[in-house]
Amino acid sequence: MTQPRQFVIEADGGSRGNPGPAGYGAVVIDPVTGETLAEAAEYIGVATNNVAEYKGLIAGLKAAKALVPDASAEGALQVRVRMDSKLVVEQMSGRWKIKHPDMKPLAAEAARILPASAVTYEWIPREKNKHADRLANEAMDAGKRGEQWEPSASTAALGLPPVSGPPGDAAAGAAKARAAMSTRREPAATPRVGWGAAPDLGAPSTFVLLRHGETALTPEKRFSGSGGSDPELSAAGRHQAERVAESLAARGTIQDIISSPLRRCRETAATVGARLGLPVQIEDGLRETDFGAWEGLTFAEVRERYGPDLDAWLASTRTPPTGGGESFAEVARRVSATRDRLTTRHAGRTVLLVTHVTPIKTLARLALGAPPESLFRMELSAASLSAVAYYADGNASLRLLNDTSHLR
């Protein structure tokens, strides 16, 4: 009789705020040699500790299953799950009732991955769960950069033999292991969380986000990024800049003005700065996406000329436009680095950032912990105002989005 493959899974999850920016980590270990066979980690946006811990469990079970071709068969696999979450261990062992509505579907998903007889659960103190804890923190740190955790470059899991079946199944098991360890989301999530998740840490750094006024390309809805003609404001755009300057002067809260280097932003910022009596600083990290060969074209024109490229771009934020432009994932990394630099430099101040559609949507998305595809679900009008507050512990609060009341 074939002996079952035996694994140890150590899993953990964490939330910096509870709920707050959250991530999980899981590791599959050979109990005899202590060798790491697979790792998994993911930044999951804003969630609670318990949700993150359950997702770590699920990822670990899936990674273990991927290593054994017939893992679902009785007697093929025996897994010992070790976690420092007493709640998850007791609930999955059947000793505690699952009452919370967020936990029930996660527990059910975990229970379906392997036969119940194949899995046992053990509580361990946190200091004995360092590997999974490190992975969870690496995932949350990656989220802070607007990225996702990447799997290890080398893992012994890819050399595991199958429990049964022809030799060719080993390659299939390795491929499944790679899939189990890869991240499921694209860059972009935020490490920050909304109001009420942290104690009062003093005045936040508040970014008032102003999209520039219209150019000749704006009403025609043409791609206008940092790789095109760098158009000036139109007459309508100059009027919009005057109106927003009046509104901001009436509020009297802006202490600094920082602008994208592109002309339409510099002109908008100069109008506001003249009204408020403030100088304008230039920050290259606030520039718009480089849309490559699509610069100056309408969406319909891009669809006609570069249809497959457009489909790929809409399907993944890792895909750049035709001709070597920037992917939204690249923009997210640039914008998140700029955000961190500016919040440090302007701690406790209210700063007007005059920038573009993609940087503003990215800052809003990261503040909310929303998925990358949310970029396509936000409306952002010319000369609109948005605002995000950043606190000293890394929490964030989206306070305003696409306000155009000053234009009416």
Order of alpha helices (4+ residues) and beta strands (2+ residues): beta-beta-beta-alpha-beta-alpha-alpha-beta-alpha-alpha-beta-alpha-beta-alpha-beta-alpha-alpha-beta-alpha-beta-beta
